[in-house]
Amino acid sequence: MPVELTLYYRNNCHLCEQMFAEINANFEGDLRVIMVDVDSEQSLRDRYSRIVPVLAYGDTVICQGRLDNAKLEDYLAQSQP
């Protein structure tokens, strides 16, 4: 069963688009990515506006700005039973 992560993004953000594409290319089937637009709520805009994209599991930030494959792989290895 894939791990469910959240990608906080902004429309027309090339870094956000790049991170999503890299996740799909490198981790297909291992992850289910829920996309959340930081501009959809003021609280999200306040928290993530300056640091998108942000890949997170709950309140745990795995990486931001660019995909960190090593951190994501470590996280996935720790989350497996």
Rosetta constraint file for C-alpha pairs under 8 A:
AtomPair CA 1 CA 30 HARMONIC 7.53 0.50
AtomPair CA 2 CA 29 HARMONIC 6.31 0.50
AtomPair CA 2 CA 30 HARMONIC 4.71 0.50
AtomPair CA 2 CA 31 HARMONIC 4.69 0.50
AtomPair CA 2 CA 32 HARMONIC 5.83 0.50
AtomPair CA 3 CA 30 HARMONIC 6.33 0.50
AtomPair CA 3 CA 31 HARMONIC 4.78 0.50
AtomPair CA 3 CA 32 HARMONIC 5.89 0.50
AtomPair CA 3 CA 76 HARMONIC 7.62 0.50
AtomPair CA 4 CA 31 HARMONIC 5.84 0.50
AtomPair CA 4 CA 32 HARMONIC 4.61 0.50
AtomPair CA 4 CA 33 HARMONIC 5.88 0.50
AtomPair CA 4 CA 34 HARMONIC 7.17 0.50
AtomPair CA 4 CA 57 HARMONIC 7.30 0.50
AtomPair CA 5 CA 31 HARMONIC 6.98 0.50
AtomPair CA 5 CA 32 HARMONIC 6.20 0.50
AtomPair CA 5 CA 33 HARMONIC 5.04 0.50
AtomPair CA 5 CA 34 HARMONIC 6.15 0.50
AtomPair CA 5 CA 55 HARMONIC 6.87 0.50
AtomPair CA 5 CA 56 HARMONIC 5.73 0.50
AtomPair CA 5 CA 57 HARMONIC 4.97 0.50
AtomPair CA 5 CA 58 HARMONIC 7.60 0.50
AtomPair CA 6 CA 33 HARMONIC 5.55 0.50
AtomPair CA 6 CA 34 HARMONIC 4.68 0.50
AtomPair CA 6 CA 35 HARMONIC 5.99 0.50
AtomPair CA 6 CA 36 HARMONIC 6.94 0.50
AtomPair CA 6 CA 54 HARMONIC 7.95 0.50
AtomPair CA 6 CA 55 HARMONIC 5.73 0.50
AtomPair CA 6 CA 56 HARMONIC 5.18 0.50
AtomPair CA 6 CA 57 HARMONIC 6.15 0.50
AtomPair CA 6 CA 58 HARMONIC 7.53 0.50
AtomPair CA 7 CA 20 HARMONIC 7.83 0.50
AtomPair CA 7 CA 33 HARMONIC 6.43 0.50
AtomPair CA 7 CA 34 HARMONIC 6.04 0.50
AtomPair CA 7 CA 35 HARMONIC 5.02 0.50
AtomPair CA 7 CA 36 HARMONIC 6.11 0.50
AtomPair CA 7 CA 53 HARMONIC 6.75 0.50
AtomPair CA 7 CA 54 HARMONIC 5.64 0.50
AtomPair CA 7 CA 55 HARMONIC 4.57 0.50
AtomPair CA 7 CA 56 HARMONIC 6.44 0.50
AtomPair CA 8 CA 35 HARMONIC 6.19 0.50
AtomPair CA 8 CA 36 HARMONIC 4.88 0.50
AtomPair CA 8 CA 37 HARMONIC 5.90 0.50
AtomPair CA 8 CA 38 HARMONIC 6.01 0.50
AtomPair CA 8 CA 48 HARMONIC 7.43 0.50
AtomPair CA 8 CA 52 HARMONIC 6.41 0.50
AtomPair CA 8 CA 53 HARMONIC 5.57 0.50
AtomPair CA 8 CA 54 HARMONIC 5.05 0.50
AtomPair CA 8 CA 55 HARMONIC 6.43 0.50
AtomPair CA 8 CA 56 HARMONIC 7.90 0.50
AtomPair CA 9 CA 13 HARMONIC 7.42 0.50
AtomPair CA 9 CA 16 HARMONIC 5.59 0.50
AtomPair CA 9 CA 35 HARMONIC 7.03 0.50
AtomPair CA 9 CA 36 HARMONIC 6.15 0.50
AtomPair CA 9 CA 37 HARMONIC 5.08 0.50
AtomPair CA 9 CA 38 HARMONIC 5.88 0.50
AtomPair CA 9 CA 52 HARMONIC 5.55 0.50
AtomPair CA 9 CA 53 HARMONIC 4.93 0.50
AtomPair CA 9 CA 54 HARMONIC 6.89 0.50
AtomPair CA 10 CA 16 HARMONIC 6.87 0.50
AtomPair CA 10 CA 37 HARMONIC 5.36 0.50
AtomPair CA 10 CA 38 HARMONIC 5.92 0.50
AtomPair CA 10 CA 39 HARMONIC 6.70 0.50
AtomPair CA 10 CA 52 HARMONIC 6.92 0.50
AtomPair CA 10 CA 53 HARMONIC 7.44 0.50
AtomPair CA 11 CA 37 HARMONIC 7.18 0.50
AtomPair CA 12 CA 17 HARMONIC 7.87 0.50
AtomPair CA 13 CA 17 HARMONIC 6.32 0.50
AtomPair CA 14 CA 18 HARMONIC 6.02 0.50
AtomPair CA 15 CA 19 HARMONIC 6.11 0.50
AtomPair CA 15 CA 52 HARMONIC 7.77 0.50
AtomPair CA 15 CA 53 HARMONIC 6.60 0.50
AtomPair CA 15 CA 65 HARMONIC 6.73 0.50
AtomPair CA 15 CA 66 HARMONIC 6.79 0.50
AtomPair CA 16 CA 20 HARMONIC 6.25 0.50
AtomPair CA 16 CA 52 HARMONIC 6.76 0.50
AtomPair CA 16 CA 53 HARMONIC 4.93 0.50
AtomPair CA 16 CA 65 HARMONIC 7.83 0.50
AtomPair CA 17 CA 21 HARMONIC 6.18 0.50
AtomPair CA 18 CA 22 HARMONIC 6.13 0.50
AtomPair CA 19 CA 23 HARMONIC 6.14 0.50
AtomPair CA 19 CA 53 HARMONIC 7.33 0.50
AtomPair CA 19 CA 66 HARMONIC 6.13 0.50
AtomPair CA 19 CA 67 HARMONIC 5.51 0.50
AtomPair CA 20 CA 24 HARMONIC 6.27 0.50
AtomPair CA 21 CA 25 HARMONIC 6.11 0.50
AtomPair CA 22 CA 26 HARMONIC 5.89 0.50
AtomPair CA 22 CA 27 HARMONIC 7.99 0.50
AtomPair CA 22 CA 67 HARMONIC 7.32 0.50
AtomPair CA 23 CA 27 HARMONIC 5.39 0.50
AtomPair CA 23 CA 28 HARMONIC 7.08 0.50
AtomPair CA 23 CA 67 HARMONIC 7.64 0.50
AtomPair CA 24 CA 28 HARMONIC 5.02 0.50
AtomPair CA 27 CA 31 HARMONIC 6.33 0.50
AtomPair CA 36 CA 40 HARMONIC 7.84 0.50
AtomPair CA 38 CA 42 HARMONIC 7.93 0.50
AtomPair CA 38 CA 44 HARMONIC 4.97 0.50
AtomPair CA 38 CA 45 HARMONIC 4.98 0.50
AtomPair CA 38 CA 48 HARMONIC 6.53 0.50
AtomPair CA 38 CA 49 HARMONIC 6.53 0.50
AtomPair CA 39 CA 44 HARMONIC 6.89 0.50
AtomPair CA 39 CA 45 HARMONIC 5.43 0.50
AtomPair CA 39 CA 49 HARMONIC 7.80 0.50
AtomPair CA 40 CA 44 HARMONIC 7.41 0.50
AtomPair CA 40 CA 45 HARMONIC 7.66 0.50
AtomPair CA 41 CA 45 HARMONIC 6.27 0.50
AtomPair CA 42 CA 46 HARMONIC 6.05 0.50
AtomPair CA 43 CA 47 HARMONIC 6.21 0.50
AtomPair CA 44 CA 48 HARMONIC 5.80 0.50
AtomPair CA 44 CA 49 HARMONIC 7.26 0.50
AtomPair CA 45 CA 49 HARMONIC 4.71 0.50
AtomPair CA 48 CA 52 HARMONIC 5.99 0.50
AtomPair CA 48 CA 54 HARMONIC 7.49 0.50
AtomPair CA 51 CA 64 HARMONIC 6.53 0.50
AtomPair CA 51 CA 65 HARMONIC 6.27 0.50
AtomPair CA 52 CA 64 HARMONIC 6.44 0.50
AtomPair CA 52 CA 65 HARMONIC 5.87 0.50
AtomPair CA 53 CA 64 HARMONIC 5.49 0.50
AtomPair CA 53 CA 65 HARMONIC 5.21 0.50
AtomPair CA 53 CA 66 HARMONIC 7.20 0.50
AtomPair CA 54 CA 61 HARMONIC 6.89 0.50
AtomPair CA 54 CA 62 HARMONIC 7.67 0.50
AtomPair CA 54 CA 63 HARMONIC 5.98 0.50
AtomPair CA 54 CA 64 HARMONIC 4.26 0.50
AtomPair CA 54 CA 65 HARMONIC 6.55 0.50
AtomPair CA 55 CA 61 HARMONIC 6.06 0.50
AtomPair CA 55 CA 62 HARMONIC 5.61 0.50
AtomPair CA 55 CA 63 HARMONIC 5.43 0.50
AtomPair CA 55 CA 64 HARMONIC 6.16 0.50
AtomPair CA 56 CA 60 HARMONIC 5.44 0.50
AtomPair CA 56 CA 61 HARMONIC 4.31 0.50
AtomPair CA 56 CA 62 HARMONIC 5.23 0.50
AtomPair CA 56 CA 63 HARMONIC 7.16 0.50
AtomPair CA 57 CA 61 HARMONIC 6.51 0.50
AtomPair CA 57 CA 62 HARMONIC 7.18 0.50
AtomPair CA 62 CA 71 HARMONIC 6.60 0.50
AtomPair CA 62 CA 72 HARMONIC 6.45 0.50
AtomPair CA 62 CA 75 HARMONIC 7.52 0.50
AtomPair CA 63 CA 67 HARMONIC 6.25 0.50
AtomPair CA 63 CA 68 HARMONIC 6.06 0.50
AtomPair CA 63 CA 71 HARMONIC 7.27 0.50
AtomPair CA 63 CA 72 HARMONIC 7.65 0.50
AtomPair CA 67 CA 72 HARMONIC 8.00 0.50
AtomPair CA 68 CA 72 HARMONIC 6.24 0.50
AtomPair CA 69 CA 73 HARMONIC 5.95 0.50
AtomPair CA 70 CA 74 HARMONIC 6.09 0.50
AtomPair CA 71 CA 75 HARMONIC 6.10 0.50
AtomPair CA 72 CA 76 HARMONIC 6.13 0.50
AtomPair CA 73 CA 77 HARMONIC 6.12 0.50
AtomPair CA 74 CA 78 HARMONIC 6.25 0.50
AtomPair CA 75 CA 79 HARMONIC 6.17 0.50
AtomPair CA 76 CA 80 HARMONIC 6.41 0.50
